[in-house]
Amino acid sequence: MITACAALALALPFDGYAANWLMLDASEPEDAPAFRGSMAISIEYQASNDTPLLAGAWKGQPDQFNRFAPRFVDGEVLQIPIAVAGAHGRLLDGALTYRVAGVAGDNAIVRDLNGYYGDVVHPLDASVTWNRIPHARLRVGLLRQPLGDEALAPEQRHVNLSHVTQQIVQERYFASDGSVNGDPNFDLGPVSAFRDIGAQVFDVFNMGPWEHTYALMLGNGTGVEPSLNHTGIEKYLYWSSERIFGGMGPKRDGLKLYAWSQSGERSLKVGPSQVNKEFERRRAGLGATLRTGPWSLAGEWIEARGMIYHGPDGGAIPGSISNDGVLMAGYNVLPESKANGGYVDLGYRVQEALEVRLRYDILHRGTDSANTEIQFQGVTIGGSYAFTRSDRIVIDYQFRRYEAPRLDAGSPTNVLLDGVDDRVGIRYYHQFSF
């Protein structure tokens, strides 16, 4: 639901599915200057019917699913989700490259450590790469995690991410599992923004028409906020193999197969006595992307274990008091549960500037128990139009169906989930380099 969390890397134009996003983000071409600045801003409109909760202790109050991040104050929003400024370049005859960027706007990256929006601007990228070690470039700093294509791509293909990427891959940080009444258990600072602070070894190998890319990374596991508590080293593995058909950069045609994994530990207070314990957090994915002529196709399947985000009590806005005045809604985490899901995203370029898209995505969350399992399904119909190289608009309509598949249709959970609305989204991008 936090649509701005896949923030633009440095305003790269989004033109393809089969691009090598890891290398485009982490390296510079041989003719790159020592300094190149970029800025990007987006304006977003989203709306639902704002149907209130249909069941439970907060019945009749706002349903968080039908409102919009980051503040959840209305079922209709007009906001600036992303404003990014940064620079990147090539130094010492290419021995060293760098990337720096900061982000502002109505998004969950600028959230402060007290739970909400005290920061005006937050660092998004701050890394340097040493390119002189054969077959092993070394990148250190705050950088994008080597994950799946939806997380790696510098712009979103749709207004909203797929459910599995948004809820399971995009990390949110909490102090508690949410089991204590009276504590809304707000987020601890920013979301990860698909980034971490650490060191990454990576490179690309060309073998005829095939391009192979690997990345090994060790990180803090704290996303963009180094002051968050962490319990160990986060480990990342990435591999992709792409059969290149032709073209260059974001616009090239090809078939790419990739796999990735992320694993580490998190500290969380659990149970009525809120005992502090450590839990595994594991994520892994397999995916493929294709672009050939006017057609493009992307798909990914993701498995998750541990630290599963489980939404707010009763679907209410965290901090809301129940109708009987006894309960306070708060966020919940399932520290030892599992989840899995994926998406298939088809695009057709009608003309150079116009592309239409159809995406189906599904998420099975909390699968180890009938009482926690929720199935999220979305069908998104939309498209994008590029007015110029610097100006682009994305329009989507998303059909949503949520249910607890192992509970009766008349259960309070399924009655509540019946009230989840479809939603419409429009996002306009403007970006430029200098």
Phi, psi and omega in degrees: 000339181274089196290338185268008188284339173271067188296152179301138180293292171210049172066035172292140175291136180266111183231351187209165178260331188268008182295154176272083187296327181299314180288323178296327180281327192256350185229170179234145176293161185296334180265012182291144178283174178289334180218131170217121180265153178218147174222147179211145177216146177228148175241135189228138170238130174223150181208147169225181176282353180056041177298129180285172179298135185263352182204168173093184186291342180249022183308133181091345177274169182301140176267120183300327178299333184261008175242178192235137177293157007268351188255343177057041184264348184201163175270008177213126183225147167232116188210170175253094186287331185219131166223114187238138172224139181193185180211155176206159182183182187235125184236163175053048179057036177090356179295329184230134171233159184215163177207126177225145179199151172232154184231142173227178177119185180273082182210168184272006175279329182270010178294138181273177185287350176271359175121329182220209213263074178266334182277137176273316179228140178231140175302139180243322177219141175198083186221155172232149182233129175263123190250014186261357177273120183303127175062016181207077173293145182242120180241132181227151178124206175268115188212166181289135179291146177279086185241204180286172187295325180294328177279329183278329185299137184290338174231152178283144176286334180231170179296321179243143175293163172297157182300319185290320178292317183293314187270331189251321181274312175295119186268138170243147188246131182227154177274332189226163173280355176087016186274357182257123178292144180096352178246112181292348175054047178301160177303145171272092176074199187290160166290170183291334185057027181058037181225163177205165178256120183176207182230138182229132171254130185203165170183175181236143179235128177259126179229091185065230180280358182262142175238120181251136182229137176230158173209135172237128184222142169241130183222176178282335186078018183250010179065224183272000186242099185293341183279355175292146177293141174222153190249002181174189182272132176274136184243133182232140173228141180213140173213138171221148174229124185234129173271109185275126178269329182161170180086182184218154172057219182296341185264002186284154176266145178174172175241120182241135173244138183211159176215150180207160174211153178219135180210146178185191180236150178229148177261135184210139174276128187228155174077174182301327180270357177054054176284135181278123180227165177251140183226149174287144169232114182234138175221142178207149182213154172234136182208170177211146175226149182218136168222125177212117183061227181279351186265145172216147184212137177220143177207150181206145173237133187232134175247143182221144176219128177085145177054056180270117175298132186234019172075178182273158177304128174063012182074008184276165175291125180307136185097346179288143179265136180298163185298333178270002177076010186263323189249150171243128180289139177211163179288150181235150177228137174259100191289339183235018183272184181228164176203158174203159179174178181191188181206156170230128188229115183250134178230149176223124180273105182292319173211176187305323185267345189241126175229137175252150186220151175222124181233136168244132177221153183215145176222129170255113186245138180067047192284352183278356180212140177298330183282342180250343185289127174233137177250123180251125176234140178221138171239118185246123176249128182190196180184175180222151178224127179262107178293316176216181175297337184260346188232129185211146178234142177238131180232131182224148164235125183245122171273130182237136175225117180242143178201159170262098193293338182257009175250158179298150180300331181269006179294153179305323180297314181288328174297317178298315182290338175297340182272003180287127184274159161290167180215151177245143180220141176227128177228130179250129180251137167230131183212151178203159178242157179211000000 
